[in-house]
Amino acid sequence: MNFNRRDFLVKGSQLAVATAVAPSLLAVQGNSRFQLALSQYSLREMFKNGSLSALDFPAFTKDTFGIKAIDLWEGGLPKDKLDDNSYLEQLRGKAESAGVDLFLHMAGALQSQPKKVKKSLEKIIKSLDRAKVLGVDFLRVFLYAENLNDAETAMTKLCDEAAKRKVKIIIEPMPKGKGREGVFLAQLYKKMNHPYLTLMPDFGKLKDNIYTGTEAMLPYSESISAKMHSFDEKGKQPDFDYDRLAKMIIDSKYKGYITIEWEGTALKPIAGVNASKKLIKDSFGKYGVKVS
């Protein structure tokens, strides 16, 4: 079994783990089954207008929202710093200093069509190298896929490269094609059975297969993207039933981060994140389960 940093942080309730992890890290994450995390993409407007910098993102997240885990969006980092290892190391240090777990880096899409794999893989490998410098556990990718065999071939090449860097590939459903189907991604995971592959349900991306897709992916998932687009007058997400999704997650064996990804525009970034946080806590709380 591959126990990475996230395993220690998220599964740290066992005594053996508790004694192995630095007390400061345990104090940050606690022993709750579910913890909130925040996607950098949620605050994209602030990064674009310059009111927030990537280097300040970790401390800002903790101070503003009380959230102690973040994932990075490659589009939210300065373009001229993407391959500047000193900058990436500085960002990593900022997260560590703030007591925030920088656990995931969001990259682009892997093309599985045979004629496109090589060029696409070269681009993703650059993101893998960045992820290694950042010290994250996961590199999140989309997968352009038309069939299972091509998908397996392409993803195996990527996961083999990930193994060299000890960064897991985590597949998030994409907006279209087979790569948006949770059942298909679960089939791919089982077919590959690769130690450096895992899945990440995204409620917004799963769309018309949100419930069947999420249920299929959950047994093989190590992160969840709690997408939000809008809220009704009762603070609910009108696009899908969060109470139903919360119950599905609670009834599964999943344990780890529930990551807020505010993608709407009706609310400003901070208000959108706060509304998302409340809905997640309320939905899980309906079943007596706390999300810390």
matplotlib code that plots the C-alpha trace (Angstrom):
import matplotlib.pyplot as plt

x = [0.0, 1.3, 1.0, 1.7, 1.4, -2.4, -2.8, -1.1, -3.1, -6.5, -6.3, -4.4, -6.9, -5.1, -2.5, 0.3, -0.2, -0.8, 2.6, 4.2, 2.9, 4.2, 1.8, 1.4, 0.0, -2.4, -3.6, -4.3, -6.3, -7.8, -9.4, -12.7, -13.7, -14.4, -12.5, -13.2, -10.7, -10.7, -9.9, -8.0, -10.3, -13.1, -11.2, -10.2, -11.7, -9.4, -6.3, -7.2, -7.8, -4.7, -6.5, -5.0, -1.7, -1.0, 1.6, -1.0, -3.6, -2.8, -2.9, -5.9, -7.8, -7.1, -7.7, -10.8, -12.7, -11.0, -10.1, -6.8, -6.4, -6.1, -5.6, -3.9, -5.2, -2.4, -4.2, -4.1, -0.3, 1.8, 2.5, 6.1, 6.6, 5.2, 8.6, 10.4, 11.2, 12.2, 8.8, 7.0, 9.2, 8.3, 4.6, 5.0, 6.8, 3.9, 1.4, 3.6, 4.1, 0.3, -0.4, -2.3, -2.1, -1.3, -2.5, -3.4, -2.4, -4.9, -3.5, -5.0, -6.4, -4.7, -5.7, -6.0, -6.4, -3.2, -2.1, -2.4, -1.1, 2.6, 2.2, -0.5, 1.7, 4.7, 2.5, 1.1, 4.6, 5.6, 2.7, 3.8, 7.3, 5.6, 3.5, 6.6, 8.3, 5.1, 5.1, 1.4, 0.0, -2.1, -2.0, -5.6, -6.3, -9.2, -9.2, -10.3, -11.5, -13.5, -12.9, -11.5, -8.4, -7.0, -7.8, -5.9, -2.9, -2.6, -3.3, -0.8, 1.9, 1.0, 0.7, 4.1, 5.6, 3.7, 5.2, 8.7, 7.8, 5.7, 2.7, -0.7, -2.8, -6.3, -8.9, -11.8, -14.7, -14.5, -17.3, -17.9, -17.1, -16.6, -14.3, -17.4, -19.0, -18.4, -19.1, -16.5, -13.9, -14.6, -14.2, -10.9, -9.6, -10.5, -9.0, -5.7, -5.4, -2.4, -1.0, -0.6, -4.1, -7.2, -10.5, -12.2, -16.0, -17.0, -20.7, -20.8, -18.8, -20.8, -24.0, -26.6, -24.9, -24.2, -25.7, -24.8, -21.5, -20.6, -21.7, -19.5, -16.5, -16.6, -15.0, -11.9, -11.8, -9.3, -10.8, -14.2, -14.9, -18.0, -18.9, -21.3, -22.9, -25.7, -28.0, -31.8, -33.6, -33.1, -29.3, -29.6, -27.8, -30.6, -28.6, -28.4, -29.5, -26.7, -28.5, -28.7, -25.0, -24.0, -25.9, -24.2, -20.8, -21.5, -22.8, -19.6, -16.2, -14.8, -12.8, -11.0, -11.4, -14.6, -13.2, -15.3, -15.1, -17.3, -17.8, -20.7, -20.8, -24.0, -22.0, -18.5, -15.8, -15.8, -19.6, -19.7, -17.2, -19.0, -22.4, -20.8, -19.3, -22.7, -24.5, -21.9, -22.0, -25.8, -26.2, -23.8, -25.2, -28.7, -27.4, -25.5, -22.1, -19.6, -17.4, -14.5]
y = [0.0, 3.4, 5.7, 9.2, 12.5, 12.6, 9.1, 10.3, 13.5, 12.2, 8.7, 9.8, 8.5, 5.3, 5.2, 4.1, 7.0, 9.4, 8.7, 9.0, 12.4, 15.7, 17.0, 20.3, 18.5, 16.5, 19.7, 21.2, 18.3, 16.6, 13.2, 13.9, 11.6, 14.5, 17.8, 20.8, 21.9, 24.8, 24.9, 27.9, 28.1, 29.3, 32.6, 32.9, 36.4, 37.6, 36.2, 37.7, 41.2, 41.1, 41.4, 38.1, 36.4, 32.7, 33.1, 34.6, 32.0, 29.5, 32.0, 33.8, 30.5, 29.7, 33.2, 34.0, 30.6, 28.6, 26.0, 24.2, 22.4, 23.7, 22.6, 24.7, 25.6, 25.9, 28.8, 30.7, 30.7, 33.4, 32.1, 33.2, 31.3, 27.9, 26.5, 28.5, 26.0, 28.6, 30.2, 26.8, 26.0, 29.4, 28.6, 25.3, 27.0, 29.5, 26.7, 24.9, 28.1, 28.7, 25.2, 24.4, 21.1, 21.7, 18.4, 18.7, 20.5, 20.9, 20.4, 20.0, 17.1, 13.9, 13.0, 9.2, 9.1, 7.3, 10.1, 12.7, 10.9, 11.7, 15.5, 15.6, 13.4, 15.7, 18.7, 16.8, 15.6, 19.2, 19.6, 16.4, 17.9, 21.1, 18.9, 17.1, 20.5, 21.7, 18.5, 17.7, 14.2, 14.4, 15.8, 16.2, 15.6, 15.3, 12.5, 12.8, 9.2, 7.4, 3.9, 1.9, 0.4, 3.7, 5.3, 2.5, 2.8, 6.6, 6.6, 3.8, 5.8, 8.8, 6.8, 5.2, 8.7, 9.7, 6.7, 8.0, 11.2, 9.7, 11.9, 10.2, 10.9, 11.7, 11.8, 14.3, 14.0, 16.3, 18.3, 15.9, 12.5, 9.2, 11.0, 12.6, 9.3, 8.1, 4.5, 4.6, 6.1, 3.4, 0.7, 2.3, 2.3, -1.3, -2.4, -0.6, -1.3, 1.0, 2.1, 5.7, 6.2, 7.3, 9.2, 12.4, 12.9, 16.4, 17.0, 19.7, 17.8, 14.6, 16.5, 14.0, 11.0, 12.7, 10.2, 7.0, 8.5, 9.5, 6.2, 4.3, 6.4, 6.6, 3.3, 4.3, 8.0, 9.9, 13.4, 14.9, 18.2, 19.8, 22.0, 24.9, 27.0, 28.9, 29.0, 29.3, 31.4, 28.6, 28.3, 25.1, 24.2, 23.9, 21.9, 18.8, 17.4, 17.9, 16.1, 13.0, 13.3, 13.8, 10.6, 8.7, 9.8, 9.0, 5.5, 4.8, 4.1, 7.4, 9.4, 12.6, 16.1, 17.6, 20.4, 23.5, 24.6, 27.7, 28.1, 30.6, 34.3, 35.5, 35.8, 37.2, 34.7, 35.1, 35.0, 32.1, 30.1, 30.9, 29.8, 26.6, 25.9, 26.3, 24.1, 21.3, 21.5, 21.6, 18.7, 16.4, 17.7, 16.6, 13.0, 13.9, 14.0, 16.8, 18.2, 20.0]
z = [0.0, -0.9, 2.1, 1.0, 3.0, 2.4, 3.9, 7.1, 7.3, 6.4, 7.9, 10.9, 13.5, 14.0, 16.8, 14.6, 12.3, 15.1, 16.5, 13.2, 12.2, 13.5, 16.2, 14.3, 11.2, 13.3, 15.0, 11.6, 10.2, 13.2, 13.0, 11.3, 8.5, 6.2, 5.9, 3.8, 1.2, -1.2, -4.9, -6.1, -9.1, -6.7, -6.3, -10.0, -10.3, -7.5, -9.1, -12.4, -11.1, -8.9, -5.5, -4.4, -5.3, -5.5, -2.8, -0.4, -1.2, 1.5, 4.4, 2.9, 2.8, 6.4, 7.7, 5.6, 5.6, 8.3, 5.7, 6.0, 2.8, -0.8, -4.3, -7.0, -10.4, -13.0, -14.6, -11.4, -11.2, -12.9, -16.4, -16.2, -12.9, -13.9, -14.6, -12.0, -9.3, -6.8, -7.1, -6.7, -3.7, -2.2, -2.7, -1.1, 1.8, 2.2, 2.5, 5.1, 7.1, 7.1, 8.3, 5.2, 3.3, -0.4, -1.6, -5.3, -8.5, -11.3, -14.8, -18.2, -20.3, -21.6, -25.1, -25.5, -29.3, -30.6, -32.9, -30.1, -27.0, -27.4, -27.6, -24.9, -22.6, -23.0, -21.8, -18.8, -17.8, -17.4, -14.9, -13.2, -12.7, -11.2, -8.9, -7.6, -6.8, -5.1, -3.0, -3.7, -3.6, -6.7, -10.2, -11.4, -15.2, -17.5, -20.0, -23.6, -24.3, -27.0, -25.9, -23.0, -24.8, -26.0, -22.6, -20.8, -23.1, -22.6, -18.9, -18.2, -19.8, -17.7, -14.5, -15.1, -15.3, -12.2, -10.3, -11.1, -9.3, -6.6, -7.5, -8.1, -11.1, -10.2, -13.0, -12.8, -15.2, -18.1, -19.8, -22.7, -24.2, -22.4, -19.9, -18.4, -17.5, -14.0, -14.9, -17.7, -15.4, -12.8, -15.4, -16.5, -13.0, -12.4, -15.7, -15.1, -11.3, -11.3, -7.9, -9.1, -10.4, -8.5, -9.2, -8.2, -8.7, -9.7, -9.4, -12.0, -14.6, -14.2, -15.1, -16.5, -14.8, -11.5, -9.2, -11.0, -11.9, -8.4, -7.0, -9.5, -8.8, -5.0, -4.2, -6.2, -5.2, -3.0, -3.4, -4.2, -6.0, -4.6, -7.5, -7.1, -9.8, -8.1, -5.1, -4.7, -2.1, 0.4, -0.1, -2.0, -5.3, -7.9, -10.4, -8.1, -4.8, -2.3, 0.5, -1.8, -2.7, 1.0, 1.9, -0.9, 0.3, 3.9, 3.0, 1.0, 2.4, 1.3, 3.8, 3.0, 1.5, 0.3, -1.9, -2.5, -6.2, -6.6, -10.4, -10.4, -11.1, -9.3, -6.1, -5.7, -4.8, -1.1, -0.8, -3.2, -1.1, 2.1, 0.7, -0.6, 2.7, 4.5, 2.0, 2.4, 6.2, 6.2, 3.8, 5.8, 9.1, 8.1, 8.7, 11.9, 10.1, 10.6, 7.9, 9.7]

ax = plt.figure().add_subplot(projection="3d")
ax.plot(x, y, z, "-o")
ax.set_aspect("equal")
plt.show()
